[in-house]
Amino acid sequence: MSNPDGLDLQRLALAEAVVKSCKDVTSTKGGPHGAPNLRTEADDALRSAFEASGVDRMRIMVNGREVGTLSARVSKPVEGTEVMVGDVEAFVRWLRESDGGLDALRRVVYADYGACRKLVEAATADGELPDGCRVVERREPARWLGTALKVSPQEVATALAGELPQAIAGLISGEVE
């Protein structure tokens, strides 16, 4: 079969084979059946270093050349006091029956989208659609918080010059036509 429209199907096949072969090594969910892999081990090592001494990034070196980083994604520290609910029924009664409770609900609904969504989810849990609400289509991409891995394919290709098969070196450097 000929190669229509100049498509480089051999290069595409090589790229797909490399991606599939590496997926079990680089997935943040682990290898087959959730087994540890190189990525989860690196994530765990960075987390341990962060917890032990505050290390929040690791430089990735290949043959003495920096090719990327593995960085921790962490929340801001929290210190101080806070009010905790000890009697849920009393608190709900206060929210419903007092002017202060009504003001608090308004502040949450106007200012904190996440908290407002939780209130709406709780209000609609039994199938009731509260006044002022409507059903809309929502699409939001999946989000994951953990580490950020940044690697420069060109830097890896340069660092491993002469050590990789030509097809792989060309693929990651983008120099194969």
Backbone torsions as a table, in degrees:
resi	resn	phi	psi	omega
1	MET	NA	136.9	-178.3
2	SER	-78.8	169.5	-178.3
3	ASN	-98.5	94.5	-174.0
4	PRO	-66.9	142.7	174.8
5	ASP	54.7	26.9	176.0
6	GLY	70.1	17.1	178.8
7	LEU	-63.8	136.9	178.2
8	ASP	-95.8	77.8	-176.4
9	LEU	-68.2	-27.5	177.8
10	GLN	-67.3	-43.5	178.2
11	ARG	-65.4	-39.5	177.2
12	LEU	-62.1	-43.3	178.7
13	ALA	-62.4	-42.4	178.0
14	LEU	-61.9	-45.9	-179.5
15	ALA	-61.6	-44.4	-179.6
16	GLU	-65.3	-40.2	178.1
17	ALA	-63.3	-41.5	178.4
18	VAL	-64.6	-45.8	-179.8
19	VAL	-59.8	-49.4	-179.2
20	LYS	-63.5	-39.4	-179.5
21	SER	-67.6	-33.1	-176.3
22	CYS	-89.1	-16.1	-174.8
23	LYS	-56.7	-42.9	-179.2
24	ASP	-67.7	-18.2	-179.3
25	VAL	-91.4	-29.6	-171.8
26	THR	-108.8	-6.6	-177.5
27	SER	-65.3	134.6	176.7
28	THR	-71.8	-9.9	178.1
29	LYS	-93.3	-1.6	-179.4
30	GLY	97.4	-179.1	-179.4
31	GLY	-82.0	-157.0	179.8
32	PRO	-55.5	132.7	178.9
33	HIS	60.2	28.5	176.8
34	GLY	75.7	11.4	179.8
35	ALA	-64.4	150.6	177.4
36	PRO	-56.9	146.9	175.9
37	ASN	-136.9	-177.1	-178.5
38	LEU	-58.6	-40.2	-178.2
39	ARG	-68.3	-47.3	-178.6
40	THR	-67.1	-33.3	176.6
41	GLU	-66.8	-40.0	177.1
42	ALA	-65.9	-43.2	177.5
43	ASP	-60.1	-45.1	179.7
44	ASP	-63.4	-39.8	179.5
45	ALA	-64.9	-42.4	179.2
46	LEU	-66.2	-40.4	178.9
47	ARG	-63.0	-43.2	178.0
48	SER	-61.8	-43.5	179.4
49	ALA	-65.2	-37.4	178.3
50	PHE	-64.9	-47.0	-179.0
51	GLU	-66.8	-33.5	-178.0
52	ALA	-79.5	-41.7	-172.9
53	SER	-143.3	11.1	176.2
54	GLY	82.2	9.7	177.6
55	VAL	-63.7	125.0	-178.1
56	ASP	-117.3	2.4	173.9
57	ARG	-159.2	152.3	177.1
58	MET	-126.4	132.3	174.1
59	ARG	-77.8	139.5	178.0
60	ILE	-100.9	118.3	-176.8
61	MET	-112.8	136.4	173.9
62	VAL	-128.8	119.4	-178.9
63	ASN	51.3	41.8	177.4
64	GLY	78.6	5.2	-177.9
65	ARG	-115.7	131.2	177.3
66	GLU	-73.0	125.6	-178.2
67	VAL	-117.3	-8.3	-179.7
68	GLY	173.4	-170.4	179.4
69	THR	-142.1	154.2	168.5
70	LEU	-117.3	116.0	-174.0
71	SER	-117.5	141.7	175.9
72	ALA	-76.8	141.2	171.3
73	ARG	-110.9	107.4	-174.5
74	VAL	-126.6	155.9	177.9
75	SER	-80.1	165.6	176.5
76	LYS	-74.1	145.1	179.0
77	PRO	-66.5	152.8	-179.8
78	VAL	-125.8	130.1	175.9
79	GLU	-138.7	148.3	176.1
80	GLY	134.6	-166.3	-179.9
81	THR	-109.7	159.6	175.9
82	GLU	-150.2	157.0	177.8
83	VAL	-89.7	130.0	178.2
84	MET	-109.6	146.7	177.0
85	VAL	-82.0	121.6	178.2
86	GLY	-101.3	-29.5	-179.1
87	ASP	-129.8	97.7	-174.9
88	VAL	-59.2	-44.5	-178.3
89	GLU	-61.5	-43.1	178.7
90	ALA	-64.1	-40.2	179.7
91	PHE	-65.6	-44.8	179.0
92	VAL	-62.2	-41.2	178.1
93	ARG	-60.9	-43.0	179.0
94	TRP	-62.0	-43.9	178.5
95	LEU	-59.3	-41.2	-175.5
96	ARG	-77.5	-34.9	-166.9
97	GLU	-107.0	-11.7	-176.0
98	SER	-110.2	154.4	175.3
99	ASP	-63.7	-37.9	178.4
100	GLY	-62.8	-38.9	177.9
101	GLY	-65.4	-42.6	177.8
102	LEU	-63.6	-41.5	177.2
103	ASP	-62.4	-40.9	179.5
104	ALA	-62.6	-44.8	178.4
105	LEU	-60.9	-42.6	178.8
106	ARG	-61.3	-44.3	179.4
107	ARG	-59.5	-43.2	-179.9
108	VAL	-64.0	-48.2	-176.1
109	VAL	-64.6	-38.9	-179.3
110	TYR	-79.3	-33.9	-168.4
111	ALA	-104.7	-23.8	-172.1
112	ASP	-126.0	97.3	-176.2
113	TYR	-59.6	-42.3	-179.6
114	GLY	-61.9	-44.8	178.9
115	ALA	-67.8	-38.6	177.6
116	CYS	-61.0	-42.7	178.5
117	ARG	-60.8	-40.6	178.6
118	LYS	-63.6	-39.8	177.0
119	LEU	-63.6	-42.9	179.2
120	VAL	-64.4	-43.1	178.1
121	GLU	-59.9	-42.7	179.4
122	ALA	-67.2	-40.1	-178.6
123	ALA	-68.3	-28.3	-178.0
124	THR	-100.6	5.0	-175.8
125	ALA	-59.0	-29.6	-179.6
126	ASP	-97.9	12.3	176.2
127	GLY	93.2	-1.2	179.8
128	GLU	-84.6	138.8	175.5
129	LEU	-103.1	107.3	-176.2
130	PRO	-63.7	154.5	174.7
131	ASP	-56.1	142.8	178.4
132	GLY	85.1	-2.1	-179.3
133	CYS	-111.9	154.9	175.3
134	ARG	-144.5	158.4	178.4
135	VAL	-91.2	128.4	179.4
136	VAL	-131.2	156.7	175.5
137	GLU	-76.7	133.8	-179.2
138	ARG	-131.0	130.6	175.8
139	ARG	-129.1	124.8	-179.9
140	GLU	-140.6	129.6	-179.5
141	PRO	-65.2	153.3	178.4
142	ALA	-63.6	145.4	179.7
143	ARG	-124.4	144.6	176.1
144	TRP	-138.2	132.4	176.1
145	LEU	-112.3	131.7	-178.9
146	GLY	-178.3	-108.2	177.7
147	THR	-114.4	164.6	175.1
148	ALA	-121.8	121.6	179.4
149	LEU	-105.5	122.8	178.5
150	LYS	-124.4	121.9	179.5
151	VAL	-134.8	134.5	177.2
152	SER	-92.0	111.3	178.4
153	PRO	-55.6	-38.6	-179.9
154	GLN	-63.7	-41.6	179.4
155	GLU	-66.3	-39.2	177.6
156	VAL	-63.6	-45.7	179.5
157	ALA	-60.6	-41.2	178.7
158	THR	-66.4	-44.6	-179.0
159	ALA	-63.9	-31.9	-178.0
160	LEU	-103.3	18.8	-178.9
161	ALA	-51.3	129.0	179.0
162	GLY	84.7	-11.9	-179.2
163	GLU	-100.8	-14.7	-178.6
164	LEU	-103.0	149.4	171.6
165	PRO	-57.9	145.8	-175.5
166	GLN	-55.1	-40.0	-178.0
167	ALA	-63.3	-41.9	-179.8
168	ILE	-71.4	-45.0	179.1
169	ALA	-57.9	-44.1	178.5
170	GLY	-66.1	-36.9	-179.7
171	LEU	-64.7	-48.5	-176.9
172	ILE	-77.3	-23.1	178.2
173	SER	-87.7	-14.4	-179.3
174	GLY	76.2	15.8	-175.9
175	GLU	-97.2	-2.9	178.8
176	VAL	-88.5	132.7	179.0
177	GLU	-100.8	NA	NA
